[in-house]
């Protein structure tokens, strides 16, 4: 599962996810149509908090604050 986090408005979007079956893994990607939402589940809220409070990502590079 991959997410995109917008720290400016503390929202999150599902970017892609995979489903593993007997015949292999199929990956679904939403990169072309991201839908940002305010997190309502604890796991999403924790992800946004962790990302926005502890990391800064710019120009494809991430560094600790």
PQR file with spaces between the fields and no chain letter, atoms N, CA, C, O and H, PARSE charges and radii, in Angstrom:
ATOM       1  N    UNK     1       0.855   -1.169    0.000 -0.4000 1.5000
ATOM       2  CA   UNK     1       0.000    0.000    0.000 -0.0000 2.0000
ATOM       3  C    UNK     1       0.897    1.225    0.000  0.5500 1.7000
ATOM       4  O    UNK     1       1.849    1.307    0.776 -0.5500 1.4000
ATOM       5  N    UNK     2       0.593    2.173   -0.866 -0.4000 1.5000
ATOM       6  CA   UNK     2       1.331    3.430   -0.925 -0.0000 2.0000
ATOM       7  C    UNK     2       0.346    4.585   -0.807  0.5500 1.7000
ATOM       8  O    UNK     2      -0.735    4.570   -1.395 -0.5500 1.4000
ATOM       9  H    UNK     2      -0.180    2.107   -1.497  0.4000 1.0000
ATOM      10  N    UNK     3       0.748    5.580   -0.034 -0.4000 1.5000
ATOM      11  CA   UNK     3      -0.076    6.756    0.176 -0.0000 2.0000
ATOM      12  C    UNK     3       0.688    8.009   -0.237  0.5500 1.7000
ATOM      13  O    UNK     3       1.917    8.012   -0.292 -0.5500 1.4000
ATOM      14  H    UNK     3       1.627    5.592    0.443  0.4000 1.0000
ATOM      15  N    UNK     4      -0.050    9.060   -0.523 -0.4000 1.5000
ATOM      16  CA   UNK     4       0.500   10.394   -0.709 -0.0000 2.0000
ATOM      17  C    UNK     4      -0.107   11.248    0.386  0.5500 1.7000
ATOM      18  O    UNK     4      -1.321   11.234    0.587 -0.5500 1.4000
ATOM      19  H    UNK     4      -1.049    9.058   -0.478  0.4000 1.0000
ATOM      20  N    UNK     5       0.741   12.004    1.106 -0.4000 1.5000
ATOM      21  CA   UNK     5       0.278   12.827    2.216 -0.0000 2.0000
ATOM      22  C    UNK     5       0.494   14.291    1.862  0.5500 1.7000
ATOM      23  O    UNK     5       1.574   14.672    1.410 -0.5500 1.4000
ATOM      24  H    UNK     5       1.727   12.016    0.943  0.4000 1.0000
ATOM      25  N    UNK     6      -0.530   15.110    2.068 -0.4000 1.5000
ATOM      26  CA   UNK     6      -0.440   16.553    1.895 -0.0000 2.0000
ATOM      27  C    UNK     6      -0.353   17.164    3.291  0.5500 1.7000
ATOM      28  O    UNK     6      -1.357   17.249    3.998 -0.5500 1.4000
ATOM      29  H    UNK     6      -1.407   14.801    2.436  0.4000 1.0000
ATOM      30  N    UNK     7       0.846   17.589    3.686 -0.4000 1.5000
ATOM      31  CA   UNK     7       1.038   18.113    5.037 -0.0000 2.0000
ATOM      32  C    UNK     7       0.431   19.504    5.211  0.5500 1.7000
ATOM      33  O    UNK     7       0.127   19.907    6.334 -0.5500 1.4000
ATOM      34  H    UNK     7       1.662   17.520    3.112  0.4000 1.0000
ATOM      35  N    UNK     8       0.252   20.235    4.120 -0.4000 1.5000
ATOM      36  CA   UNK     8      -0.312   21.571    4.226 -0.0000 2.0000
ATOM      37  C    UNK     8      -1.727   21.535    4.794  0.5500 1.7000
ATOM      38  O    UNK     8      -2.073   22.339    5.659 -0.5500 1.4000
ATOM      39  H    UNK     8       0.499   19.908    3.208  0.4000 1.0000
ATOM      40  N    UNK     9      -2.540   20.605    4.310 -0.4000 1.5000
ATOM      41  CA   UNK     9      -3.907   20.522    4.840 -0.0000 2.0000
ATOM      42  C    UNK     9      -4.162   19.211    5.596  0.5500 1.7000
ATOM      43  O    UNK     9      -5.304   18.877    5.911 -0.5500 1.4000
ATOM      44  H    UNK     9      -2.259   19.951    3.607  0.4000 1.0000
ATOM      45  N    UNK    10      -3.065   18.465    5.885 -0.4000 1.5000
ATOM      46  CA   UNK    10      -3.137   17.229    6.685 -0.0000 2.0000
ATOM      47  C    UNK    10      -4.133   16.230    6.091  0.5500 1.7000
ATOM      48  O    UNK    10      -4.954   15.655    6.806 -0.5500 1.4000
ATOM      49  H    UNK    10      -2.137   18.736    5.629  0.4000 1.0000
ATOM      50  N    UNK    11      -4.047   16.033    4.766 -0.4000 1.5000
ATOM      51  CA   UNK    11      -4.913   15.057    4.100 -0.0000 2.0000
ATOM      52  C    UNK    11      -4.050   13.939    3.524  0.5500 1.7000
ATOM      53  O    UNK    11      -2.824   14.035    3.488 -0.5500 1.4000
ATOM      54  H    UNK    11      -3.380   16.499    4.185  0.4000 1.0000
ATOM      55  N    UNK    12      -4.720   12.874    3.072 -0.4000 1.5000
ATOM      56  CA   UNK    12      -4.038   11.671    2.602 -0.0000 2.0000
ATOM      57  C    UNK    12      -4.777   11.126    1.387  0.5500 1.7000
ATOM      58  O    UNK    12      -5.991   11.288    1.265 -0.5500 1.4000
ATOM      59  H    UNK    12      -5.717   12.796    3.101  0.4000 1.0000
ATOM      60  N    UNK    13      -4.035   10.476    0.488 -0.4000 1.5000
ATOM      61  CA   UNK    13      -4.636    9.834   -0.691 -0.0000 2.0000
ATOM      62  C    UNK    13      -3.988    8.476   -0.879  0.5500 1.7000
ATOM      63  O    UNK    13      -2.786    8.318   -0.668 -0.5500 1.4000
ATOM      64  H    UNK    13      -3.049   10.344    0.587  0.4000 1.0000
ATOM      65  N    UNK    14      -4.781    7.507   -1.274 -0.4000 1.5000
ATOM      66  CA   UNK    14      -4.270    6.186   -1.610 -0.0000 2.0000
ATOM      67  C    UNK    14      -3.675    6.263   -3.012  0.5500 1.7000
ATOM      68  O    UNK    14      -4.366    6.636   -3.960 -0.5500 1.4000
ATOM      69  H    UNK    14      -5.758    7.636   -1.445  0.4000 1.0000
ATOM      70  N    UNK    15      -2.398    5.913   -3.147 -0.4000 1.5000
ATOM      71  CA   UNK    15      -1.719    5.997   -4.424 -0.0000 2.0000
ATOM      72  C    UNK    15      -1.737    4.667   -5.170  0.5500 1.7000
ATOM      73  O    UNK    15      -1.990    4.628   -6.374 -0.5500 1.4000
ATOM      74  H    UNK    15      -1.836    5.610   -2.377  0.4000 1.0000
ATOM      75  N    UNK    16      -1.468    3.576   -4.451 -0.4000 1.5000
ATOM      76  CA   UNK    16      -1.503    2.258   -5.080 -0.0000 2.0000
ATOM      77  C    UNK    16      -1.600    1.176   -4.014  0.5500 1.7000
ATOM      78  O    UNK    16      -1.304    1.403   -2.841 -0.5500 1.4000
ATOM      79  H    UNK    16      -1.263    3.608   -3.473  0.4000 1.0000
ATOM      80  N    UNK    17      -2.023   -0.006   -4.452 -0.4000 1.5000
ATOM      81  CA   UNK    17      -2.056   -1.154   -3.560 -0.0000 2.0000
ATOM      82  C    UNK    17      -1.964   -2.417   -4.399  0.5500 1.7000
ATOM      83  O    UNK    17      -2.247   -2.400   -5.597 -0.5500 1.4000
ATOM      84  H    UNK    17      -2.263   -0.190   -5.405  0.4000 1.0000
ATOM      85  N    UNK    18      -1.569   -3.505   -3.767 -0.4000 1.5000
ATOM      86  CA   UNK    18      -1.431   -4.768   -4.471 -0.0000 2.0000
ATOM      87  C    UNK    18      -2.306   -5.837   -3.847  0.5500 1.7000
ATOM      88  O    UNK    18      -2.581   -5.823   -2.647 -0.5500 1.4000
ATOM      89  H    UNK    18      -1.340   -3.519   -2.794  0.4000 1.0000
ATOM      90  N    UNK    19      -2.736   -6.760   -4.689 -0.4000 1.5000
ATOM      91  CA   UNK    19      -3.521   -7.905   -4.241 -0.0000 2.0000
ATOM      92  C    UNK    19      -2.769   -9.154   -4.663  0.5500 1.7000
ATOM      93  O    UNK    19      -2.480   -9.345   -5.844 -0.5500 1.4000
ATOM      94  H    UNK    19      -2.513   -6.771   -5.663  0.4000 1.0000
ATOM      95  N    UNK    20      -2.453  -10.002   -3.696 -0.4000 1.5000
ATOM      96  CA   UNK    20      -1.739  -11.239   -4.002 -0.0000 2.0000
ATOM      97  C    UNK    20      -2.732  -12.381   -4.085  0.5500 1.7000
ATOM      98  O    UNK    20      -3.543  -12.587   -3.182 -0.5500 1.4000
ATOM      99  H    UNK    20      -2.688   -9.847   -2.737  0.4000 1.0000
ATOM     100  N    UNK    21      -2.654  -13.129   -5.192 -0.4000 1.5000
ATOM     101  CA   UNK    21      -3.525  -14.285   -5.416 -0.0000 2.0000
ATOM     102  C    UNK    21      -2.663  -15.507   -5.721  0.5500 1.7000
ATOM     103  O    UNK    21      -1.435  -15.423   -5.731 -0.5500 1.4000
ATOM     104  H    UNK    21      -1.994  -12.962   -5.925  0.4000 1.0000
ATOM     105  N    UNK    22      -3.302  -16.621   -5.965 -0.4000 1.5000
ATOM     106  CA   UNK    22      -2.578  -17.841   -6.316 -0.0000 2.0000
ATOM     107  C    UNK    22      -1.780  -17.692   -7.614  0.5500 1.7000
ATOM     108  O    UNK    22      -0.753  -18.345   -7.800 -0.5500 1.4000
ATOM     109  H    UNK    22      -4.300  -16.690   -5.957  0.4000 1.0000
ATOM     110  N    UNK    23      -2.260  -16.831   -8.503 -0.4000 1.5000
ATOM     111  CA   UNK    23      -1.600  -16.669   -9.802 -0.0000 2.0000
ATOM     112  C    UNK    23      -0.593  -15.528   -9.823  0.5500 1.7000
ATOM     113  O    UNK    23       0.048  -15.305  -10.850 -0.5500 1.4000
ATOM     114  H    UNK    23      -3.094  -16.300   -8.352  0.4000 1.0000
ATOM     115  N    UNK    24      -0.436  -14.804   -8.733 -0.4000 1.5000
ATOM     116  CA   UNK    24       0.537  -13.718   -8.685 -0.0000 2.0000
ATOM     117  C    UNK    24      -0.033  -12.478   -8.030  0.5500 1.7000
ATOM     118  O    UNK    24      -1.106  -12.509   -7.426 -0.5500 1.4000
ATOM     119  H    UNK    24      -0.957  -14.985   -7.899  0.4000 1.0000
ATOM     120  N    UNK    25       0.696  -11.395   -8.157 -0.4000 1.5000
ATOM     121  CA   UNK    25       0.300  -10.128   -7.550 -0.0000 2.0000
ATOM     122  C    UNK    25      -0.165   -9.163   -8.619  0.5500 1.7000
ATOM     123  O    UNK    25       0.478   -9.018   -9.659 -0.5500 1.4000
ATOM     124  H    UNK    25       1.567  -11.369   -8.647  0.4000 1.0000
ATOM     125  N    UNK    26      -1.280   -8.506   -8.363 -0.4000 1.5000
ATOM     126  CA   UNK    26      -1.789   -7.475   -9.261 -0.0000 2.0000
ATOM     127  C    UNK    26      -1.723   -6.152   -8.510  0.5500 1.7000
ATOM     128  O    UNK    26      -2.207   -6.049   -7.383 -0.5500 1.4000
ATOM     129  H    UNK    26      -1.801   -8.624   -7.518  0.4000 1.0000
ATOM     130  N    UNK    27      -1.129   -5.143   -9.130 -0.4000 1.5000
ATOM     131  CA   UNK    27      -0.979   -3.828   -8.506 -0.0000 2.0000
ATOM     132  C    UNK    27      -1.952   -2.862   -9.166  0.5500 1.7000
ATOM     133  O    UNK    27      -2.032   -2.780  -10.392 -0.5500 1.4000
ATOM     134  H    UNK    27      -0.736   -5.226  -10.046  0.4000 1.0000
ATOM     135  N    UNK    28      -2.685   -2.140   -8.345 -0.4000 1.5000
ATOM     136  CA   UNK    28      -3.619   -1.113   -8.808 -0.0000 2.0000
ATOM     137  C    UNK    28      -3.033    0.243   -8.438  0.5500 1.7000
ATOM     138  O    UNK    28      -2.644    0.457   -7.289 -0.5500 1.4000
ATOM     139  H    UNK    28      -2.620   -2.206   -7.349  0.4000 1.0000
ATOM     140  N    UNK    29      -2.966    1.149   -9.388 -0.4000 1.5000
ATOM     141  CA   UNK    29      -2.369    2.455   -9.154 -0.0000 2.0000
ATOM     142  C    UNK    29      -3.389    3.561   -9.420  0.5500 1.7000
ATOM     143  O    UNK    29      -4.150    3.518  -10.386 -0.5500 1.4000
ATOM     144  H    UNK    29      -3.282    0.975  -10.321  0.4000 1.0000
ATOM     145  N    UNK    30      -3.375    4.554   -8.525 -0.4000 1.5000
ATOM     146  CA   UNK    30      -4.277    5.703   -8.655 -0.0000 2.0000
ATOM     147  C    UNK    30      -3.498    6.996   -8.873  0.5500 1.7000
ATOM     148  O    UNK    30      -4.036    8.079   -8.644 -0.5500 1.4000
ATOM     149  H    UNK    30      -2.757    4.589   -7.740  0.4000 1.0000
ATOM     150  N    UNK    31      -2.251    6.906   -9.308 -0.4000 1.5000
ATOM     151  CA   UNK    31      -1.402    8.090   -9.441 -0.0000 2.0000
ATOM     152  C    UNK    31      -2.032    9.180  -10.307  0.5500 1.7000
ATOM     153  O    UNK    31      -1.828   10.366  -10.046 -0.5500 1.4000
ATOM     154  H    UNK    31      -1.814    6.026   -9.495  0.4000 1.0000
ATOM     155  N    UNK    32      -2.785    8.803  -11.319 -0.4000 1.5000
ATOM     156  CA   UNK    32      -3.379    9.792  -12.232 -0.0000 2.0000
ATOM     157  C    UNK    32      -4.627   10.442  -11.662  0.5500 1.7000
ATOM     158  O    UNK    32      -5.081   11.462  -12.180 -0.5500 1.4000
ATOM     159  H    UNK    32      -2.951    7.840  -11.531  0.4000 1.0000
ATOM     160  N    UNK    33      -5.188    9.874  -10.608 -0.4000 1.5000
ATOM     161  CA   UNK    33      -6.457   10.380  -10.074 -0.0000 2.0000
ATOM     162  C    UNK    33      -6.482   10.277   -8.551  0.5500 1.7000
ATOM     163  O    UNK    33      -7.321    9.584   -7.976 -0.5500 1.4000
ATOM     164  H    UNK    33      -4.819    9.045  -10.187  0.4000 1.0000
ATOM     165  N    UNK    34      -5.559   10.969   -7.916 -0.4000 1.5000
ATOM     166  CA   UNK    34      -5.498   10.948   -6.454 -0.0000 2.0000
ATOM     167  C    UNK    34      -6.687   11.685   -5.861  0.5500 1.7000
ATOM     168  O    UNK    34      -7.057   12.759   -6.334 -0.5500 1.4000
ATOM     169  H    UNK    34      -4.877   11.532   -8.383  0.4000 1.0000
ATOM     170  N    UNK    35      -7.278   11.115   -4.840 -0.4000 1.5000
ATOM     171  CA   UNK    35      -8.389   11.735   -4.124 -0.0000 2.0000
ATOM     172  C    UNK    35      -7.940   11.908   -2.668  0.5500 1.7000
ATOM     173  O    UNK    35      -7.819   10.933   -1.927 -0.5500 1.4000
ATOM     174  H    UNK    35      -6.977   10.242   -4.456  0.4000 1.0000
ATOM     175  N    UNK    36      -7.699   13.148   -2.276 -0.4000 1.5000
ATOM     176  CA   UNK    36      -7.257   13.432   -0.919 -0.0000 2.0000
ATOM     177  C    UNK    36      -8.449   13.550    0.014  0.5500 1.7000
ATOM     178  O    UNK    36      -9.478   14.127   -0.338 -0.5500 1.4000
ATOM     179  H    UNK    36      -7.797   13.940   -2.878  0.4000 1.0000
ATOM     180  N    UNK    37      -8.297   13.000    1.201 -0.4000 1.5000
ATOM     181  CA   UNK    37      -9.356   13.054    2.201 -0.0000 2.0000
ATOM     182  C    UNK    37      -8.740   13.278    3.574  0.5500 1.7000
ATOM     183  O    UNK    37      -7.577   12.949    3.807 -0.5500 1.4000
ATOM     184  H    UNK    37      -7.461   12.532    1.488  0.4000 1.0000
ATOM     185  N    UNK    38      -9.522   13.833    4.466 -0.4000 1.5000
ATOM     186  CA   UNK    38      -9.089   14.006    5.852 -0.0000 2.0000
ATOM     187  C    UNK    38      -9.152   12.641    6.528  0.5500 1.7000
ATOM     188  O    UNK    38     -10.182   11.970    6.464 -0.5500 1.4000
ATOM     189  H    UNK    38     -10.467   14.100    4.277  0.4000 1.0000
ATOM     190  N    UNK    39      -8.075   12.223    7.170 -0.4000 1.5000
ATOM     191  CA   UNK    39      -8.076   10.899    7.788 -0.0000 2.0000
ATOM     192  C    UNK    39      -9.099   10.785    8.911  0.5500 1.7000
ATOM     193  O    UNK    39      -9.226   11.677    9.750 -0.5500 1.4000
ATOM     194  H    UNK    39      -7.238   12.768    7.223  0.4000 1.0000
ATOM     195  N    UNK    40      -9.820    9.678    8.913 -0.4000 1.5000
ATOM     196  CA   UNK    40     -10.795    9.437    9.981 -0.0000 2.0000
ATOM     197  C    UNK    40     -10.452    8.181   10.773  0.5500 1.7000
ATOM     198  O    UNK    40     -10.905    8.018   11.906 -0.5500 1.4000
ATOM     199  H    UNK    40      -9.717    8.953    8.232  0.4000 1.0000
ATOM     200  N    UNK    41      -9.655    7.294   10.184 -0.4000 1.5000
ATOM     201  CA   UNK    41      -9.228    6.094   10.897 -0.0000 2.0000
ATOM     202  C    UNK    41      -7.903    6.382   11.607  0.5500 1.7000
ATOM     203  O    UNK    41      -7.102    7.185   11.129 -0.5500 1.4000
ATOM     204  H    UNK    41      -9.287    7.427    9.264  0.4000 1.0000
ATOM     205  N    UNK    42      -7.680    5.742   12.718 -0.4000 1.5000
ATOM     206  CA   UNK    42      -6.477    5.969   13.514 -0.0000 2.0000
ATOM     207  C    UNK    42      -5.217    5.689   12.701  0.5500 1.7000
ATOM     208  O    UNK    42      -4.250    6.445   12.787 -0.5500 1.4000
ATOM     209  H    UNK    42      -8.331    5.090   13.107  0.4000 1.0000
ATOM     210  N    UNK    43      -5.215    4.629   11.924 -0.4000 1.5000
ATOM     211  CA   UNK    43      -4.023    4.285   11.148 -0.0000 2.0000
ATOM     212  C    UNK    43      -3.684    5.388   10.147  0.5500 1.7000
ATOM     213  O    UNK    43      -2.508    5.699    9.955 -0.5500 1.4000
ATOM     214  H    UNK    43      -6.002    4.015   11.854  0.4000 1.0000
ATOM     215  N    UNK    44      -4.688    5.981    9.507 -0.4000 1.5000
ATOM     216  CA   UNK    44      -4.451    7.084    8.572 -0.0000 2.0000
ATOM     217  C    UNK    44      -3.989    8.335    9.308  0.5500 1.7000
ATOM     218  O    UNK    44      -3.077    9.023    8.849 -0.5500 1.4000
ATOM     219  H    UNK    44      -5.643    5.728    9.662  0.4000 1.0000
ATOM     220  N    UNK    45      -4.609    8.633   10.441 -0.4000 1.5000
ATOM     221  CA   UNK    45      -4.204    9.798   11.243 -0.0000 2.0000
ATOM     222  C    UNK    45      -2.766    9.661   11.707  0.5500 1.7000
ATOM     223  O    UNK    45      -2.010   10.632   11.680 -0.5500 1.4000
ATOM     224  H    UNK    45      -5.350    8.074   10.813  0.4000 1.0000
ATOM     225  N    UNK    46      -2.380    8.462   12.135 -0.4000 1.5000
ATOM     226  CA   UNK    46      -1.004    8.226   12.576 -0.0000 2.0000
ATOM     227  C    UNK    46      -0.018    8.378   11.426  0.5500 1.7000
ATOM     228  O    UNK    46       1.081    8.902   11.612 -0.5500 1.4000
ATOM     229  H    UNK    46      -2.994    7.673   12.157  0.4000 1.0000
ATOM     230  N    UNK    47      -0.402    7.926   10.248 -0.4000 1.5000
ATOM     231  CA   UNK    47       0.460    8.049    9.082 -0.0000 2.0000
ATOM     232  C    UNK    47       0.690    9.515    8.729  0.5500 1.7000
ATOM     233  O    UNK    47       1.824    9.921    8.471 -0.5500 1.4000
ATOM     234  H    UNK    47      -1.294    7.500   10.097  0.4000 1.0000
ATOM     235  N    UNK    48      -0.365   10.303    8.715 -0.4000 1.5000
ATOM     236  CA   UNK    48      -0.237   11.734    8.418 -0.0000 2.0000
ATOM     237  C    UNK    48       0.622   12.419    9.485  0.5500 1.7000
ATOM     238  O    UNK    48       1.521   13.190    9.151 -0.5500 1.4000
ATOM     239  H    UNK    48      -1.286    9.974    8.924  0.4000 1.0000
ATOM     240  N    UNK    49       0.357   12.147   10.751 -0.4000 1.5000
ATOM     241  CA   UNK    49       1.120   12.763   11.831 -0.0000 2.0000
ATOM     242  C    UNK    49       2.594   12.386   11.739  0.5500 1.7000
ATOM     243  O    UNK    49       3.466   13.246   11.857 -0.5500 1.4000
ATOM     244  H    UNK    49      -0.373   11.520   11.023  0.4000 1.0000
ATOM     245  N    UNK    50       2.868   11.119   11.532 -0.4000 1.5000
ATOM     246  CA   UNK    50       4.251   10.660   11.445 -0.0000 2.0000
ATOM     247  C    UNK    50       4.972   11.295   10.261  0.5500 1.7000
ATOM     248  O    UNK    50       6.111   11.743   10.386 -0.5500 1.4000
ATOM     249  H    UNK    50       2.159   10.420   11.436  0.4000 1.0000
ATOM     250  N    UNK    51       4.311   11.329    9.129 -0.4000 1.5000
ATOM     251  CA   UNK    51       4.923   11.899    7.927 -0.0000 2.0000
ATOM     252  C    UNK    51       5.151   13.393    8.079  0.5500 1.7000
ATOM     253  O    UNK    51       6.246   13.883    7.807 -0.5500 1.4000
ATOM     254  H    UNK    51       3.385   10.965    9.027  0.4000 1.0000
ATOM     255  N    UNK    52       4.144   14.111    8.504 -0.4000 1.5000
ATOM     256  CA   UNK    52       4.238   15.568    8.559 -0.0000 2.0000
ATOM     257  C    UNK    52       5.054   16.074    9.753  0.5500 1.7000
ATOM     258  O    UNK    52       5.679   17.131    9.666 -0.5500 1.4000
ATOM     259  H    UNK    52       3.253   13.713    8.725  0.4000 1.0000
ATOM     260  N    UNK    53       5.055   15.348   10.843 -0.4000 1.5000
ATOM     261  CA   UNK    53       5.782   15.809   12.021 -0.0000 2.0000
ATOM     262  C    UNK    53       7.252   15.425   11.992  0.5500 1.7000
ATOM     263  O    UNK    53       8.072   16.103   12.612 -0.5500 1.4000
ATOM     264  H    UNK    53       4.547   14.490   10.914  0.4000 1.0000
ATOM     265  N    UNK    54       7.607   14.360   11.292 -0.4000 1.5000
ATOM     266  CA   UNK    54       8.967   13.832   11.371 -0.0000 2.0000
ATOM     267  C    UNK    54       9.776   13.930   10.102  0.5500 1.7000
ATOM     268  O    UNK    54      11.000   13.804   10.159 -0.5500 1.4000
ATOM     269  H    UNK    54       6.942   13.809   10.789  0.4000 1.0000
ATOM     270  N    UNK    55       9.160   14.148    8.967 -0.4000 1.5000
ATOM     271  CA   UNK    55       9.890   14.122    7.701 -0.0000 2.0000
ATOM     272  C    UNK    55       9.507   15.313    6.840  0.5500 1.7000
ATOM     273  O    UNK    55       8.401   15.844    6.931 -0.5500 1.4000
ATOM     274  H    UNK    55       8.166   14.251    8.921  0.4000 1.0000
ATOM     275  N    UNK    56      10.446   15.714    6.009 -0.4000 1.5000
ATOM     276  CA   UNK    56      10.180   16.734    5.005 -0.0000 2.0000
ATOM     277  C    UNK    56      10.613   16.139    3.676  0.5500 1.7000
ATOM     278  O    UNK    56      11.755   15.699    3.546 -0.5500 1.4000
ATOM     279  H    UNK    56      11.345   15.283    5.935  0.4000 1.0000
ATOM     280  N    UNK    57       9.739   16.116    2.700 -0.4000 1.5000
ATOM     281  CA   UNK    57      10.066   15.577    1.383 -0.0000 2.0000
ATOM     282  C    UNK    57      10.026   16.703    0.360  0.5500 1.7000
ATOM     283  O    UNK    57       9.026   17.410    0.238 -0.5500 1.4000
ATOM     284  H    UNK    57       8.811   16.473    2.807  0.4000 1.0000
ATOM     285  N    UNK    58      11.112   16.860   -0.367 -0.4000 1.5000
ATOM     286  CA   UNK    58      11.173   17.885   -1.390 -0.0000 2.0000
ATOM     287  C    UNK    58      11.998   17.373   -2.568  0.5500 1.7000
ATOM     288  O    UNK    58      13.060   16.784   -2.366 -0.5500 1.4000
ATOM     289  H    UNK    58      11.924   16.285   -0.268  0.4000 1.0000
ATOM     290  N    UNK    59      11.531   17.588   -3.782 -0.4000 1.5000
ATOM     291  CA   UNK    59      12.265   17.234   -4.989 -0.0000 2.0000
ATOM     292  C    UNK    59      12.735   15.793   -4.996  0.5500 1.7000
ATOM     293  O    UNK    59      13.858   15.501   -5.408 -0.5500 1.4000
ATOM     294  H    UNK    59      10.668   18.066   -3.946  0.4000 1.0000
ATOM     295  N    UNK    60      11.880   14.893   -4.542 -0.4000 1.5000
ATOM     296  CA   UNK    60      12.208   13.476   -4.571 -0.0000 2.0000
ATOM     297  C    UNK    60      13.157   13.018   -3.481  0.5500 1.7000
ATOM     298  O    UNK    60      13.539   11.848   -3.455 -0.5500 1.4000
ATOM     299  H    UNK    60      10.967   15.129   -4.208  0.4000 1.0000
ATOM     300  N    UNK    61      13.547   13.910   -2.578 -0.4000 1.5000
ATOM     301  CA   UNK    61      14.442   13.538   -1.486 -0.0000 2.0000
ATOM     302  C    UNK    61      13.730   13.747   -0.168  0.5500 1.7000
ATOM     303  O    UNK    61      12.971   14.704   -0.017 -0.5500 1.4000
ATOM     304  H    UNK    61      13.236   14.861   -2.599  0.4000 1.0000
ATOM     305  N    UNK    62      13.961   12.874    0.778 -0.4000 1.5000
ATOM     306  CA   UNK    62      13.381   13.019    2.114 -0.0000 2.0000
ATOM     307  C    UNK    62      14.511   13.172    3.103  0.5500 1.7000
ATOM     308  O    UNK    62      15.530   12.490    3.000 -0.5500 1.4000
ATOM     309  H    UNK    62      14.577   12.096    0.656  0.4000 1.0000
ATOM     310  N    UNK    63      14.338   14.059    4.057 -0.4000 1.5000
ATOM     311  CA   UNK    63      15.342   14.213    5.105 -0.0000 2.0000
ATOM     312  C    UNK    63      14.647   14.459    6.421  0.5500 1.7000
ATOM     313  O    UNK    63      13.557   15.031    6.456 -0.5500 1.4000
ATOM     314  H    UNK    63      13.510   14.613    4.141  0.4000 1.0000
ATOM     315  N    UNK    64      15.261   14.037    7.495 -0.4000 1.5000
ATOM     316  CA   UNK    64      14.705   14.256    8.825 -0.0000 2.0000
ATOM     317  C    UNK    64      14.831   15.723    9.180  0.5500 1.7000
ATOM     318  O    UNK    64      15.815   16.369    8.820 -0.5500 1.4000
ATOM     319  H    UNK    64      16.146   13.572    7.467  0.4000 1.0000
ATOM     320  N    UNK    65      13.835   16.259    9.889 -0.4000 1.5000
ATOM     321  CA   UNK    65      13.896   17.659   10.325 -0.0000 2.0000
ATOM     322  C    UNK    65      14.826   17.810   11.502  0.5500 1.7000
ATOM     323  O    UNK    65      15.006   18.917   12.009 -0.5500 1.4000
ATOM     324  H    UNK    65      13.035   15.734   10.181  0.4000 1.0000
